[in-house]
Each structure stands twice: as structure tokens, then as C-alpha cells.
Amino acid sequence: MPLSFNDSSVTVAIVGCGGFIGSHLLDAVLCRTKWRVFGVDVDFYRIQHRLNDERCEFINADLADPRIVERIAQFPVVVNLAAICTPSRYMAEAPAVIRSNYDHPAALACACAKSGAWLIHFSTSEVYGRTLEDSGQLDEDKTGFVFGPVASSRWSYATAKLLAERFIAGLAGLCWTVVRPFNFVGPYMDFMPGVDGEGIPRVLANFSTALLRGESLKLVNGGKARRTFTSVFDAVDFMFALFASGDKGFSQAFNVGNPDNEVSIAELAERMRRIFARLKGVTVESLPAPEVVDGETFYGSGYDDSMRRLPSVEKAAKLLGFRAQVPLDVAVEESLTWFIGHYSNAAD
């Protein structure tokens, strides 16, 4: 039966509660329900305002610790958001990426199967693999998967995520749901290199960093790849539709995205330049022009890419009554507004 949002006896475990998505989900659970939260992460800077909340218990740990895994699985609902999901690390740290995205989720799934917990596992739209420019909508239950060769270590993340999905779906006794995000964006996304993180963040944070620093936006391989960008606030609404669905979401994988928000990376760059110029009160012409760069030069040896990722979202609409609503320009402006306010003093 559906979970009651007014039931104060419910505790949801959120693994990765201090991350980009987790911080928004944590806020929403505490604002929209009477539930308690058992939060696990290794970094809590995004949720400082929640650390003393009497309805929460937070543990500084990760899924590499079997004792923590067993404790997490004792709660009736477990949301696993923990992952290494920084593109530059897929090539440089493939073994660690695989452990984070397969070994640890598999251990958690086994513990949840034993305890009877409902595991909501966040996978990725990258499981759809090496899609082409003319690829149509990606269907959760029909679309096949094609990945690049082993030499293209960029696929370490996607293949580990896909194997985790297959393990979860095949595990006897496990109550599970898989979520495949399509480029969630919003406040608190990722990091600024050299300030609160190292390496290359995902594209929105990468472009936001360049804009704040007065640098050109780097268009990898010309920015021809197309992506569907989805507001993190839509993502949270999806989770509440799932929570309220009863058993309709069990044993299902769901795309969570907004097909109306599909653009090429080059088009995204122009939108971000325009919105940034308006927020800062400058002209677009005063900003550095975008610069085309080679993928392997930018990300490192082993880089490869998908040319288009456009989700079918009919399953979520049919089973959960959910459709994403936030337009692309609104989602980008929310993200940029936060990024400017948070990092302006550190941009130099």
C-alpha cells in the first residue's frame, strides 16, 4: 500500500543525503512529510541547516563499510544515491568508479533483500550507451544497449551501473525500483574546480565555472551531442509520486527526464551565456566566445560519448501519474543564480 506522508513512524534511509540530489530530497522529505531520516554520506556541507534536526540521524560513512550497509537495510525504505559520477574520473579511476557503482550497490541490495526493505536505486541514463545522432526516444523496457570498446574507459561508469541494475533485478526476494536520471540540474550541483573539488564537473557546473571566471566555454567535439536537462525539483516530485504509488513502482526501471528540454551542448552554451549576461547586467558580446576542443584532450585518454539521449517518459506517466514540468530556461536560471551567489567571491 502507498506510504502515508503523515506517518511519523516511517524512517527513510537516504544514502548520499549530502549530495546534489540527496540534499534536495532530504529537504523535501522533512518539509512534505512527518517521516524521520537516516542519512549517510561523507560530506555534509550542502545540508548544514539540517544537521541538528530532531527527525534526522546522520552518519559519516559510505557503503564500503559492511556494518553501515547492514544498518541502512534495517529501515523500510532505502534510497541509494551514492556514486562516483564525475566524467573525468571515469577514465582516470575506472576501478574505483566500478567499485562505487557496482560492488557497493550490490552489497546494499543483498542486505535489503534479507531485511525486506524497499530499495530505490539511482542508476543513470548512461546505461543506454553509445547512442547515435538519429537515436529516437529511449524506452526503459525495449531499448538495447551498445557500449564502446574496453579501450574507451569512459564506459566504466555506465557498464557498472548497468550491471548493478541487472543484479538488483535478478536478486530473489528484493523489493526494488531503479531510477534513471536524465541530466538533473539545479542549485547545489557539483563543484567549482580548485575551490571545493578537483577535476572536471558535469557540463552545467563546468560552463557555470567558466562564465564566472571569464573563460570561454569549452565545446567538446563541437558540442554536437544532445542531452535532455531536467530540474532537480522535478526529480524530487518524481520521488514523491513513487513514494505514493504503492506497489506500482516495484520491479520497475523509470526514466526521469524532460523531453521538452532537449538541446545540443552548443545550444546549451548559448542559452547559458544569454542567461548569465542578463543576471550579471552585461552584454552577451562582452563574454568570451565558446571554444571547440577535442574530447580526449579535454577529458583524457579513453574518452567516448553518446550523441543523443532523449527519454521516453510514458511509463512514469502511466504508472505514477508523473511528468516533469520545469522548462529548460527556468532550470538553467535556477542553477546559475545559485552558482553565482555561492561562488562569486571564489571565482578569481
N, C-alpha and C positions, 0 to 999 in steps of 0.2 A: 504494500500500500504506500501512497505518497508520504514523504516526510512532512510532518507538521512544523511550520516555521515558528510556532508558538510553544513548542515542546522544549522546555528548559532542561530536560534530561538527556537530550541529544548532544553528543560531542562529535565534532568532525575533526579528523586529523588532516592538517594541511602540510605536506612535505614540500619545502620551498616557499614557506609563507613570507619570507623576507625578500623574495624576488619580484620582478616586474609584475607578472600576472598574480602571483601569490599575495602581494601586498594589497592589490585591488580586491581580490576575493575575500581576504581577511576583513577588510573594512566593510564590505557588503554584508558578510555573514553577521558581523557584530551590529550593523545598522538595521538589517532587514529581518533578523530572526532573534530568538531568545536562546539560541544554541551556545554551547561552550566550544572552545577551540583548543586543540593540542597542536602547537606549531613547532615545526622542526626546520632549522636552517643553520648555515654557518655565518650569516651576515644579516644584521637586523637594522641597518641604517635607514631603510625605507619605512620602517614601522616603529620608530621610536615612540610615537604618540600612543602606541597600543601596548607597550611592554608592561605597564602596570595595571592593565585592565583585569578586573577580578574574574572575568569569564574566560581568561586565557591562561594557558601554561605553555611556556616556551622552553625549548631545549636546543642548545648549541651543539649540533651533531649532524652527521649525514648517514646515508644508507650503507656506507661501508662498514658500519658497526652492527653486527648481528643482534646485539642486545636492544639497540634502538629499533631495529626492524620488528622484532617481536613485540615491543611495547606499542609501536604505531598500530600494528594489526589488531590490537585489542579493542579499538574503537569501531563503532558500527559503520562509519563512512570514512574512507581514506582517499584523499585527493593527492596524487603524486605529480608534482610539477618540477621536481628536481632533475636537472640535466646540465651537462656542458653543451651549450648551444651557441658558441661564438664561432663564426665561419673560419676565421684564421686558424683556430685550434684544430679543425678537422684534419688539416694536412700535417701540422707540426706535432700534434699529440694524439694520433689516432688510437693507440692502445688505451689511453686514459678516457678518451671520448667513448670508446666501445664499452669500457667497464661502467662508466656513468650511465649509459643509455641502454645497456642490456643486462649486465651482471647484477647490478643493484636493483633495478626494477623486477627482475626475475625472482630475486630473493624475497622482495616485498610481496610479490604475487603469491609465492608459496606460503608465506606466513598468513596472508589474507584468506587463502583457500582453507587453511587449517582452522582459522578463527571464525570464519563466516562473514568477515567484513566485506562491504561493497567497495571494490577498488575502482576508482575513476582515474585512469591513467592518461596523462597528456603525452601524445605522440607528436607527430609533425606532418605537415603537408609534403615534406621532402620524401616521404615514403613512396610517392608517386614517381620519383626517379627522374630520369633524363628525358623529360618531355620536350616535344618539338614546337616550333613556332605555330603550326597549324593544329596543335592538340586541342580537342574540344573540352567540354566540361569533364571533370574528374569525378567519377562515381565511386562511392565507398565500397560497393559490393560487386562492381563489374570491371573497373579499370585495372589493367595489368600493370606490372612494374618492370621497368628496364633501367639498369644502372650502368655506369661507366666501368671500365676495367679496374683491376686491383691497383694498377699504377696510378689511377686517379683517386688518391686518398681522400679527396673531398667527400667521397661517399661513405666514409667511416660512420658518420652520424646517421645518415638515412638508413643504412643497412642494419645498424644496431637497433634503431628504433623499430624497423620492420620486424626484425627477429623477436624483439620484446613483444610486439603485438601478436605474433604467431604463437609465442609461448603462452601469453596470457589467455588467448582464445582457446588454446588446447588444454589448459590446465583443469583437470577434473575438480569439481566442487567449488570453483571460483565464481563469484558474482562480480561481473566486470563491465565496464564501459570504457571505450577508447575515444579520446578527443584528438582530432587532427586540426591544429590551428593553421590558418592561412594568414601569416604575416600580421600578428597583432601589434598595434601601435598605440601610444598614449603616454601620459605622464609617468615618470619613473623608468622609462625604457632604457636599459643598458647603461652605458657609462661614457665618460669623456676620457679618451686615452691620455695618459700622463697625469691625470687628476685623481680619478678613483677607479682606474682599471688600466690594463695594458693590452696591446694587440689592436685588432680592428673590430669594432662593434658591427651590429647589423645595419642595414643601409640607412634607415631613418636617423639613427643616432650618429652614424658616420657623416651623413650630409649635414646634420644639425651642428656637429662639431666644426666642420669646415666653414659653415656660414658664420658661426660665432668668431672663428679665428681669422676670418677674412681670406680664406683659402678657396681655391677652385674645387668644385665638386667633381670627384673622380668617377667617370662613367666606364665601368669595367666592360671591356669588349664593345664599347659604343653605347652601352645602356639599352640594348635591344631587347633584353629579356623582359617578360611581362609578369607582373605579380598582382595579386588581389590583396589590398591592405584593409585591415579590419580593426575597428576601435576596440580597445580593451574593455570598454564599458559594454559593448555588445557581447563580448566574450563572457563577462560576468552575468549578463542577463541569460545567456545560454545556460550557464551553470545552474541558475535558479529554475529555469524551465526543466532541466534534467532532474534536479532535486525533487521537483513537484510531480514528476512523471510516473511515479510508482515503478512498476516493472517494465514499462515501455522502452526504457533505455538500456535494459540489461542485455548483455551479449551482443552489443552493437558498437560499431565504429561510426563516429559522426564527423563530417567536415564542418568546421566552424569558420565561416568566411562571409564576405560580402561581394558577390559577383559584380555588382554595380560599381565597385571601386577598383576595377582592373585598369592598370596603366603600365606603360613601359617604364623602366628605370630612368630613361632620359626624360620622359614626361613628368615623372615624379620630381626630378631635379628642378625642372622649370616651375612646377607648382610650388615647391618649397622656396625657391628663390623669390617668387612673387609674394608669397605669404610673409616670408621673413622681412622683405623690404617694407611691406605695409606695417608690420608690427614694430619695426625699428624706425619708421619715418624716413626712409631713404628710397632712392630710385633703384629699380632692378639693374639699370645700366651701370650703377656705381659698384655692383658686386662683381667679383671675378667670374669670367665665363667658365662653364664646365670644361673639363679636360678628359679626353679619351685615353684610357690606359689598358694595357694588356692584363688579362686575368691572372696569369701566373706571376707576372711582375708585381702585381698588387698584393695578391693573397699568398703566393708561394707555390713551389713545385707541387704538382698533384691537383691543381685546381681544375674543376669542370663545372658545368652549370645545366640547369633546366631552362628552357626558353619560354615556357608558359605554364602557369599553374592557376587554372580557373576552376573553382569548385562547383559541383552540383550540391545544392543545399536542400533538395527536396525531402530527403529523409528526415532531417531535423524539423522541417515544416510539418511533415505528415505525422510523425510520431510524438513530437514535443510541442508543436504549435509555435516554433521559434523561427524568426527571420531577423537577420541583422538590419539595423536601421540607420546607423550614423554615416552620413556622406563622407567622401574622402577628404574634401577640403576642411570639414569640421574636425575630423580625426587628426589631420596633419596640423591644424592650427592649435588644437589642444596640446599636442606633443611639443610643438615648437615653443609655445608660450611657456610651458613648464621648463623646457630645456634652457631657454633664455634666462628665465628668472633664477634657475638653480645654478647655472654655470657662468653667468656673465662676468663675475669677479675672478673666475679662474681661467677664462678663455685666453688670456695673454700669457 
